[in-house]
Amino acid sequence: MQIVKACGFSTHVETRWRSQRECLQAASAEQRLEAQELALILGRRRARTTILPVWHLPTQMVFGVQTLVRGPAGGPLQRSRDLYRAARDLGRMGELDMLCVERALEASGLVSEQVAVFVRVSSSHLSRMARTHESIDFLACRCGCHPSRVVFEVNVDEMPEEEEHRVGSLMESLRKRGFRFAVDSFATGKSLSLLSTLPEPDFIKLPSVLVRGIDSDLARRNLARGIIDVASNCGAKLIAGNVERRQEEAALRMLGASLFQGPLYGPGLTA
């Protein structure tokens, strides 16, 4: 009986081990496929660019466009969030940031000269962009895009504490050349504290966690009202991002917001 039990236990353990090994092999194969796809995207610039409008609702005019980079359709990195995750996991975010800047500057020629161009970059790679400012300035000149039209979106929550001062200096260096900045997902205590460390932003973006359901949530409205006041006091324009419903739009307009983007305003243009 003990032998039977032991054999049964051994079989069970072997089955579990085989299942785990197969899962690891499948995951490893998927990672290799993503790494190969990422190498093609970054090396051969095989990426699609999606242009999302930022609307100024009082005038019903396009104030700006946000550019997102995606992998080739049908590939493992066809979604923007998968592409960014793979680049982060494989240590290639700096290269992806530069590709995003290139595509944003190229997209600037598709819209009016008065339209701002927003491009998301990671705070940890602003130093790379500052060191290669000649390339950025050359690209802007080649594309006929004045630096003042380019707005770098930075999520300060991702910024390591030890880099805050250095990144602030780099942001100031880029700003002196005409570029502008937006603080993305502004809602946390860290975002508030960094206002005293970093250069004052030109734009502040409300995070989707506050926008979602704001029409029926008093706490969200109070938080959003406070952030709108902060933006006004530091001379920044506020952008309500990821708006999905007209009720959310109406609530935000009641609070004083005028710049909007999100699924409510269409899927954007992918090229």
DOMI-47557 format. One record per residue (C-alpha): residue in three letters; x negated, y, z. Coordinates in pm, whole numbers, plus 50000, padded with zeros to 5 digits. Layout:
# residues N
AlaXYZ/...
END
This chain:
# residues 271
Met500005000050000/Gln497195023850085/Ile495535015949754/Val498765023349566/Lys499175056149750/Ala495575065149686/Cys495975056949318/Gly499175077049302/Phe497495106649469/Ser494495103549241/Thr496745103248933/His498605133649057/Val495375152849119/Glu494015142748778/Thr497215154548608/Arg497055188248782/Trp493355191848700/Arg494005183448334/Ser496835208748322/Gln494645235848477/Arg491795227648239/Glu494115230347939/Cys495405263948065/Leu491845276648107/Gln490915264447760/Ala493985281547612/Ala493195313647798/Ser489565312047686/Ala490635307147323/Glu493015336747349/Gln490275358447497/Arg487885348847216/Leu490555357346959/Glu491175391147125/Ala487435398147139/Gln487095390746767/Glu490115412446685/Leu488785440946898/Ala485415439046724/Leu487135442746385/Ile489285471546509/Leu486335490846650/Gly483735480846393/Arg485805484046076/Arg488345509046207/Arg491155484246137/Ala493755501446352/Arg497165516846308/Thr497995551446440/Thr501395559446588/Ile502395596046610/Leu504955604746877/Pro506545639546888/Val506585662547189/Trp509705683947157/His510315719247280/Leu514035715247330/Pro515025751947375/Thr513895758647015/Gln514395723046883/Met510845724746745/Val507995699846759/Phe505505714547006/Gly502935686846976/Val502275650946879/Gln500735623047084/Thr498605597646899/Leu498415561247005/Val496185534946847/Arg497415499346788/Gly495885468246638/Pro496915454446296/Ala500515442646269/Gly500915406046353/Gly497605404146537/Pro497025396946907/Leu496395433846980/Gln499245448846778/Arg500715464947090/Ser498945495547224/Arg498905483447585/Asp497325450347481/Leu494635468447285/Tyr493775491047580/Arg493765461547820/Ala491425441447600/Ala489065470947555/Arg488995476547932/Asp488415439648010/Leu485625436847753/Gly483895469147855/Arg484585487547527/Met486855515747645/Gly484335542247543/Glu484415530247182/Leu488205528547183/Asp488405563847326/Met486245576847041/Leu488415558646786/Cys491485574646943/Val489895609146916/Glu489015602846551/Arg492575592146468/Ala494065621546660/Leu491945646446465/Glu492845629346139/Ala496555630446232/Ser496325667946293/Gly496345673045918/Leu499775656945893/Val501495683746102/Ser501665721546118/Glu498595740946235/Gln500665753446531/Val501295718246661/Ala499125705446947/Val497575670846922/Phe497535650047243/Val495125620847279/Arg494755598747587/Val491215592347709/Ser489865574948018/Ser488265597748275/Ser485265574648309/His484355580647944/Leu484655618447931/Ser480885619547980/Arg480395599847658/Met482605624747474/Ala480735654447620/Arg477375639347514/Thr478675634047162/His480325668147133/Glu478595674646800/Ser480495644946652/Ile483785657046795/Asp483205692546673/Phe482195679346329/Leu485315657646307/Ala487525686646411/Cys485915708946150/Arg486165682045879/Cys489855676745956/Gly490545714145970/Cys491675711146331/His490795739546567/Pro489645726146905/Ser492405745447084/Arg494935722146921/Val493355691247081/Val494625681547426/Phe492805653647610/Glu495155634747844/Val493375622348156/Asn494855599548422/Val493065612248733/Asp494285582648941/Glu491765561448748/Met488885584648832/Pro486345571049084/Glu485815595149373/Glu482065597149315/Glu482635609348958/Glu485105637349034/His482565665749040/Arg480705653648732/Val483895648348532/Gly485075683048635/Ser481885698048494/Leu482295678448172/Met485895689748137/Glu484765725748180/Ser482085720347914/Leu484655707347665/Arg487055735247754/Lys484395761647676/Arg484325747647325/Gly488065752847297/Phe489555719047389/Arg492445716347635/Phe493475691147901/Ala496585674448036/Val496865655548366/Asp498745623448292/Ser501125606648542/Phe500945635448788/Ala502675624349107/Thr500255610849363/Gly498395626749651/Lys495155621749456/Ser496545641649164/Leu497375670349399/Ser494015669749576/Leu492065669949248/Leu493625703049148/Ser491085719149381/Thr488175699349227/Leu488895698348854/Pro489545727548618/Glu493195737748619/Pro495015716948356/Asp496785732148059/Phe499545705948083/Ile500955683348353/Lys502925652248257/Leu505665638148475/Pro505215600548514/Ser507875576948388/Val508515564348743/Leu509995598548825/Val511765603848495/Arg513545570248494/Gly516965574348658/Ile516285609948773/Asp519865619948692/Ser521205597448969/Asp518385599349225/Leu518085630049449/Ala514625619849577/Arg513245618449222/Arg514745652449143/Asn513185667849453/Leu509765653549366/Ala510065665149007/Arg511085700049123/Gly507965701849339/Ile505705691349050/Ile507345716848820/Asp506595743749082/Val502955731949102/Ala502645733948723/Ser504115768848719/Asn501805781048997/Cys498655768748821/Gly499715781248479/Ala500245747048326/Lys503075736348096/Leu505055706348216/Ile505895676847987/Ala508585651648078/Gly507395618747932/Asn509125585847852/Val512635600547851/Glu515095573447750/Arg518575587947816/Arg520415620547756/Gln521405621348123/Glu517725621648222/Glu517045649247971/Ala519915670348108/Ala518745666048468/Leu515205676148379/Arg516365706448184/Met518365717248487/Leu515105716048685/Gly513395738548430/Ala511575713948203/Ser511375723447834/Leu508855699147678/Phe510005663147628/Gln508855630747471/Gly509945594547487/Pro512045567447320/Leu515095590547319/Tyr513475610847043/Gly512665582446806/Pro509995555346763/Gly507465578346601/Leu505585574046275/Thr503075545646232/Ala500445546845962/
END
